[in-house]
């Protein structure tokens, strides 16, 4: 039962009546403080503004690992260069991290290649691999709060979210994939003649993986978990904004017994380290999560080098559809969560809120109230629902989109500006009167900006929802089974959440249609990303049967 509670912390369903984001989880003093703060009804305009202006809380963790991880050892970059990773609360430097470049990628790939071709990892039994992954999961659980503190410090997301949701989900994912390790098997097939036919599912080799900054730990788990379960070796590039948590947990993975060279971590920038990994001739497989524009570059580099297969999880502009039969209070709460969770920095955020005309005005009133009440401030402080955006570049990008919404004729209901004078905080923002051709309705903003659009009937909302380059996810809020069935089949997206949102069980596949990517992460579907299928045909002499 404990495992099943984990996704409930991340997801929100229509059965929830509390506006508090974290109402479940461990009964810690921090949880109780969060509940107390939320019940006080702090508003963005007053107490939250003061929270953002306060001196930042000192994180309860030290930064111990800032080098590259190659062949089981932490080492400096070949050039000796470093880059700063910044605290989004202030813009101050947290630590200087080794800056990997092409030479470092070469070293990491060589270590991974040797570990695959000569090392014990693909040659040990699947059960032995699973035991190492399970020991790693135990260590994640033991160091939950230290890992969460690093994640929050480097990324800016609320500590409660990191500690109660994302680190436990990371642990759950590795236990899930540990369970798959000894259940990967081939088939036998009949042939039209005297032959025995079998298929082997073999590890693909050296996997290159590039993860984003919005969910560093979870994306680490989504990528590393299935690759290890299948017996592969890995070179992983972290996002330059958030390198710290991956380095920390990789040390724990080696403590659990992972052989040297199986997992290598290179921190660095996309045009240098990322490009070198994507185009490397000795990398057998590539997996990338990030923007659609960068995904296209990654795909080109993979194709121009050794035509390595690529899994892509890219951008989104997900519709959240509120039907005419909706309980407006619950629909507004769920739509609010679907957009504002993780500072709006979610590829699948419900960033196009389509509301039926019969409940539109009522919905807008409640959506505004929720945004104005949202608690923004230092993510290490109890009761905070929204921290800063990741960095100055993303901060300015969001404000630019807000200005375009105003200039384009949408009505700015609330928010729309910086919160405080330090760090990258933005007030929760709500636009109404949004039209489909506005940039705020077409582009992936990746920030706390809710765009509310009005529609008349199902045919119209289906057409408008699908009229996007993206197809990652969608939310539907209705009590009508026929309406739900119609929408779930008509929407051209990889995931449809009905009367819930952001449910991310390990067993649920995730990926997109159209320019939201190719392939699936999580679930048993993700295993195929890291396996080759080999057919073996053996001639039979005088078989007793065929």
N, C-alpha and C positions, 0 to 999 in steps of 0.2 A: 504493500500500500504506500510505503514511503516514496518509492520510485514514481508512483502514479501522481503523487502530490506535486512533484517538481514542476511539470509544465503548467499546472494551475497557477503557479506564482507568476509565470510569464504571460499566460493567456488571460483574457477577460471574456466572460460569457454573459448572456442576457439575464442569467439567474442572479448575478451579483447585484446587490443593492447598495454596497458601500463605495464611496468615492475614493477610499484609501487604496493606493496601488498595492500595498503589501499587507494584507490582512491575515496571511497564513505564514507558516514557517516556524523557525526556532523561536522559543519564548525567551529572547534575550532582552536586556535592558534597552538596547538600541531599537528593537522592534516595538517595545512598549512606548519609548519616546516618540517613535514615528507615529504611532496611533494617536498619542496625545496631541502631538503637533497638528496632525491632520484634522482632528476633531475640533481644534480651535478655530478653523476656518480662516487661516492666514490668507491674505490676498496678495496677488502679484504686485499690486500698486503700493502696498505699505510694508508689511513685515518681510515679504520676500525681497523687496528692494533693499531693505536694511541688511538682510542676510547676505545678499550678494556683495554688499559694501564692506562687510566685516573682514577682519584679518582672517586669512584661511587657516583652517585647523591643520595642525601638523599630522601627517599620515602616520599610523602606527606600524610602520614597516621600513626596513632599510633596503636600499638598492644594492644587491650583492653581485649581480651578473650583468655585465655590459659588453662583454667581448663576443666574438663569433664562436659558435659551437661547431667544431669540425673534428671528425673522427674521435668523438668522445671527450675532447678537451676544449676548454675555453681558451681562445687565442686572439691576439690582436689581428687587425686587418693587415694585409701585405703592405699596404701603403703607410700604415700607421695612422691614417686619418680617422677622425671621429666626427659625429654630428650630435647636436643637442636634441634631447627629447624634452618637451615642454609641458608644464603644468597648465591645463586649460583654464584653471581658476584665476591665474595671474599672468600667464605668458612667461613665467620664470623658468629657468633651466632646472630640470629634475636631475639629469645625469648626462654625461657624454658617452655615447655608444659607438662602438667600433663600426666604421663605415665600410661595408663590403662592396667590392667592385668585381670586375670580370675575373681577375686573378683569384680572388677568394671564392668565387663561384666554381672556378676550375678545381680548386683544392677540395671544395665540398663535394663536387660531383665525383672526383676521383676517389674520395673516401667512400662515398655511397656505392660506387661501382665495384670497388674492391670488396666491400661488405656484402654485396649481393652475389658477386661471382665466386668469391672464395670464403666468405664468412659463414657463421653458424645460423644466422637468422632464418633464411629460407630453407635451411636444411634440418632445423630442429622440428620436432613434431608440432602440429598445430596446437595441441594441448599445452605444450611448454610455452609457446608464444602467448596463449591466452592467460596463463598464470602470471607472466610478466606484466601484461596489460592490467590484470586485476590487482596486482600489487601496486602498480602505478595509481590506479583509482583509489586505493586505500590511502596512499600518500596525499593525493589531492584532497581527500576528505579531511585528513589530519591537519593539513596546512590551509584549509579553506579560507580563513580570515586574512592571512598574510597575502595569499594570491588575490583575494578580492580587493585588498587595499592597494596593491600594485595596479590592478586593473582600473580602479577608480581614479587613482592619482594620475595615471598616464592618459586616461580617456575622458574623465569628467563625468561619467555616469554615476548615479547615486550608489553609495556604498551598500545600502540595503538591497538594491537590485543585484549588485555583484555578489554579495555574500549569501543572500538567500535564494537566488535564482540562477545566476549564470555559472558560478563555480559548481554548485550541485548538479546543474544540467551537464556541465563538462564531465564531471565524474560519472554521471549516469550514461553518457554517450560512450565513454571508454569501457564501461562494464557491458554495455550492449554489444560493442564490437568484439570484446573478449569472448562473449558467448557465440559469436559467429565464426570465430577462427577455426574451430574443429568441425564445422558443419558445411564447409565449402566442398562441394563434390560434383563430379561429372555425371554423365549418363551413359547408358548403353542404348544402341539404336538398331533396329532391324535393317538389313540390306537385301537387295534383290539378287542374292547369290550366296555362295558359301564363304561368307566373311563375318568376322566378329568386329563390330564397330563400337568404339567407346570414345567419349570426350574427356579431356583433361582440362581442368581450370587451373591455370598456372599464374603465378605472380608476374606482373608485367615488367618489373625490373626497377629502374631508378625513377622515382616519381618526383617531378618538380612541382612545388606548390607555392602559390602567392596568395596571401591572406590580407584582408582589409583592416581598417582601423576602428570600425564601428562596433564590432563584436570580436575582439582579438582572440579571446579564449575559446569561445564557441566555434569560431571558424577554424581555429587550430584543431579542435576535436573533430569537426566535420571532415577535415582533410586527413589528418594523421591517423585517426581511428581506423577507418576502412583500409587504408594503405598498409598499416601494420598488420591488421588481421589477415590480410591476403599474403603476407610474407615479403612485401616490398621494402626497399630502402628509400630514403627521402632526403631531399634538399628543400628546405622551406625558407622562403623570404618573408619576413615580417613587414608590416607597414611601417614606414619611417616615423609616423606619428606615435606608434604604440608598440615598441619592441620589447618592453620589459617583462610582461607576464609570460610570454612564450619562452623566453630564456630561463625564467625561474622554473616553470613546470618541466622543461626539458631536462634540467638537472635532476628533478625528481624521477623522471622516466629512466634515466641512467642509474639512479640509486635503486630503482626497482629491478634492475638486471638487464636492461637493454644493451646489447653488444655495441662496441664502438663502431661508428660509421653508419649505423642504421638510420639515425636521425641527425641531420646537420642543419644548423640554423644560421642564416646569413641575414644580418640587418643591413639595410641600405635603401637606396632610391630606385624608383622604377626604371628610369632611362638607363641606368648603369647595371645594378645588380639584377633587377627584374628582367631587363632585356637580355642580359647574358644568360640567365636561366632559361628563358623562353626559347632562345635560339641555340641552346647547347646541343651538340650532336650526340652526346652520350646520355642525354635525358630521354627516357622511353615514354614518358607520360607527363602531361602538364595539367594542372588544375588551378583555376584562377577565380577569385571572387573580387568584384570591384565594379567600376562604371562600365557602361556599354562602350563608350569611346575607347577606353583602354583595353577592353576585352577584344575589340577588333584588331588592335595592334598586336596583342598577344597571339591571337589566332594567325595573323600574317607571319609573325616571327617563327611560330611553330611549323607552319607550312613551308616556309622558305628554307628551313634548316633540314630536319630529317623527317618531316611530315608526321611528327609525333601526335597522337590523339590528344584532344583538349576537352576538358570539362569546364564550362563557363557558367557562373551564377552572377548575373549582371543586374542592371537597374530595373526600376519599376515605377509605375504611376497607378497604383492600385485603386480601383473604384470601391467605395463602401456604400452599398445601396440600402437606403431606408425606405421600406415599402409602406403603403398607405395604411396597413393594419397594425403598424408598429406601436408598441408602448413607447411613447416619445421620451420619457425620462430615461429608460434603460437604453434606448437607441442612442440618445445623445451621449450618455456615459461611455458606451462601447465605442462609438465613433471618436470620441475624445481620446480614449486610450489608444485606438488604432492609429491615430496620427501622432500624438505627442509622446508616446513611449520612446525612451532612449533619446530624448531631445529631438524627436522627429528624424533621427539619423538611422532609419531602417529602409532597406531596399524594398520591403513589402508594405511600407506604411500606407494606411488608407487615406491617401492624399487627395483623392477626388471624392468628396462626400456628396453623393446624389440623394436628394430627399424629395419624396413625392409632394406635389404641390398642395395636397390637402393637409399636410402636417408641417409644411415648410416653415411658416412663421413661428409656430410653437417650438419647433426644433431649434431654430436660430436663437431664440431667446435663451434656451437652456444651454446651447453650445457656448454662447457668450459668457454665461454665468460660470460655467465650468472652467473656461480659459482664464477668467479673471480671478478665480479662486485657486488656481494651480500654484503650488508652492515652489518657487525657484530660488536656488542659492547654493552654498557650498555643499557639494555632494557627500561630504563626510559628516554633515550635520543631520541629526535625526529628523525625520518628517519631511525631508526634501524630496520632491517629486521630479524636479528637473534641474540638471546641472548645466554647465557651460557647453557650448559647441566645441568641437575638437580643436580648432585652431583659428588663426586670424583669416586664413584664406576661406575656410568654410563660413565663418562669421560674416565676412564681407559679401560672399556669394548670396547668402540668405537675405541680407539686407537689400541687396540689389534686386532680388526677386520681389521682395515686398514693395519696393519703389515701383517696379514694373506693374504690379497689381493695381496700385493706386493710379498710376499714369494710364493704365489700360481701362479704367472705368469701374473696376470692382469696388465695393464698399468695404472699407476697413472698419470692422466693428470694434476690435480691441487689439491691443498690443502694437506690433509694427515697429518697435524701436529697441535699442539697447537697454539692458537693465544694469544699472550701476555704472561705475567708471573703470572698473578693473576686471580683467578676464573677458571671456567670450560669451556672456550671458545675453539672451534675447528674450523679450517678453513673449509669452504665448500669444499667437496672432490668429485672428479669425477674419476671413473675407467672405462676404455674401455677394449675390448678384454676379457670380463668376460665370463667364462664358467659355465654351470649349476651345476657342481660338486664342485665349489669353495664355501667356507663358506660364503663369502660375497653375494653369490647368493642364498644360502639355508637358512641361519639363519636370524632371526629378529635382526638387528643391533640396531635399535632405535636411530639413529643419522644422522647427515648430510653427508651421504655417498651415492652417486648415482652410481649404477652399470648399465652400458649400454651393452646390449647383441644384437647380430645380428641374424636375422632370414630370411628365404627364402620365405615361403608361409604360408597360413592360417593354413593348417593342422599341420605344424610343430609348429607354435607358440601356437596353442591350446593345443597340446600335452605337450609342455614344460611348458606352464603356469599352467596347471593342475597337473604337476608332483611335487607337493609340499604337505607337511603335512597340510598346511594352506589353507583356502578358505574364507577369510574375504571380500575382495573387488578386483576390477579391474578397470582400465581405458582403454578406447578405443578412439583413435583419427583417424577418417576417415570421408570422405564426401560421402562414398558409402553406401547407405541404405542396400543393400544386405549383404555387409561385416559386418555392424553393427548388423544386425539381426542374422547373423551366429554366431558372437562372443558372443552376449548377451545370447544366449541359450547354447552355448558350454562351457562357462567358469563356473567352479564349485565354485562359490563364492556367498556370500550373497548380494552384491551390485555391479552393473556394472554402472559406470559413462561413458557416451558417449559424447565426446567433452566437458567435464567439469570434475571437480574433487572436492571431499570434499563438496558436497552439502548436508547439514544436516538439512533440514526442520524438524520441530517437527512432521509432519505427515508422514515422510519417515521412514519405519522400518530399523533397523540396527542390523546385527548379521552375524554369519559366518557358513560356511560348515566345515566339517571335524574337525580338531583340533583347529579351530578358535572359537569354542564355541557351545552353544546350547541355543535356545530361541532367542527372538528379543527384542531390546530396542526401545523406541520411538514409535510413532503412536498408533493407537488403538490396534495393536497387543500386545503391552507391557502390556495392562490392564489384559490380561489373565494370566500374571505372578503372579498377586496378587489377583486372584479370585478363589473361589471354585464353581463348578457347582453342584447344588443339584437338583435331580429329585423328584418331589412331585406328587404322584398318588392318586387320590381320587375316590372311587367307586361312581357311579351315580345310582340313583334309578328312573326308568322309565324316562330316558332322552328324551326330545323332538326331539333331533337329536344327531348324533355322527359325 
